[in-house]
């Protein structure tokens, strides 16, 4: 029987990480949230990956080239790549995995981000066979991608949808291929155990190409939906890293935790979505020959947006460096100037006066108040924010708000289906530093368009951005699209994120980066 590690050895070789809600899946092609992404980046590696500072570095590919027109990319694999079960991993398997990712049956939520990949949209829609997808293997160590327009492909290849999934396990086990003992991966770690609603245990993968440089033997991701409880577990020494920090006065947090409190800029926007496919936010269709449509639903959406005091939210409710948001794209993206709501320069008192007038125009009053359900996933910060927004809507407009919290997986499904949602917690965490990443979901009827926003003018502006000949022209069209989205008020921007974690003094290698990704392979634990 193998010798068991002593408690002292375990303390030095096991990293304890808070991870927020239970991951909705460990199927890399179906992951759509941070909770599964954190785990998958430990289990898998794409052709390209990121270092601790968030810079693009070689992953499975040791090098890559791009054609002069930016439409053909070739990636040369490292020699001797292996799956965690010891089998060889070659270019043909990577191509087959991409075809599975975009097959209609997979329903990959992030497939729409690869709209530049030749035939990707047609494959996902079932119009052409997966074999027509613009990815091929000229030889066992080369993967080639064909694009229909110039795009920053290496950044996209860091997303979980681009990770290689071991297809024999999918054929053998179906949806259960993600379970311990059945999940075959290619990253720095393997899945050793998964206790639902408790934790996921990972073990270092000895067949990873850079296993010798992976310092931490085991990683345990804990389900920590309650941010206040997560903080207490950190304070008690049960966690080395928290996923978030609950809303508390910054001065007291600094006093209590000192340098263990890590705050840094983050490409993320928090907004509330409004379901524009059903009452009360659905626009009335224009009558034939009419010069003006019934715009009372738009007036109501705008009233709700203007009634929220974002300065109070970021000062008293979130309070950890977040900044008020009047757009959907956060600052900090090179070459892009974010758009803002047209009324963002008005003092709050004037916004509220306009909001009350719009509310009356939409047909609501003290005698006929709007009754609205605001839905959010179970989380202390989200509950506090929902309570604050509901109070502002009630005090300024007289809206009667019912708060409904749901466990993460249930919330995700309800939000995606748009059948029972009215107002709901939304937002977007950047997958790459590109304004389009924050706007693309609103441009089609895919699973990420939770609001159901449907506007031909918006889609035209995205298309013009895609066809632009220069970065400046592309960003100008993207800004025009964002402005149109803001004018239609399908979403109510509230604040731009900061990344916020508590990190033990024992953790080495934890570096701030704009996308807030911290793969365990770059970390170590001091004694």
Buried (B, 14 or more C-beta within 10 A) or exposed (E): EEEEBEEEEEBBBBBBBBBBBBBBBBBBBBBBBBBBBBBBBBBBBBBBBBBBEBEBEBBBBBEBEBEEEBBBBBBBBBEEBBBBEEEEBBBEBBBBBBBBBBBEEBEBBBBBBBBBBBBBBBBBEEEEEBEBBBBBBEEEBBBBBBBBBBBBBBBBBBBBBBBBBBBEBBEEBEEEBBBBEBBBBBBBBBBBBBEEEEBBBBBBBEBBBEEEEBBBBBBBBBBBBBBBEBBEBBBEEEBBBBBBBBBBEBEEBEEEBEEBBBBBBBBBBBBBBBBBBEEBBEBEEEEEEEEEEEBBBBBBBBBBBBBBBBEEBBEEBBBBBBBBBBBBBBEBBEEBBBBBBEBBEBEBEEBBBBBBEBBEBBEBEEEEBBEBEBBBBBBBBBBBBBBBBBEBBBEBBBBEBEEBBBEBBEBBEBBBEBEEBBBBBBBBBBBBBBBBBBBBBBBBEBBBBBBBBBBEEBBBBBEBBBEBEEEEEBBBBBBBBBBBBBBBBBBBBBBBBBBBBBBBEBBEBBEBBBBBBBBBBBBBBEE
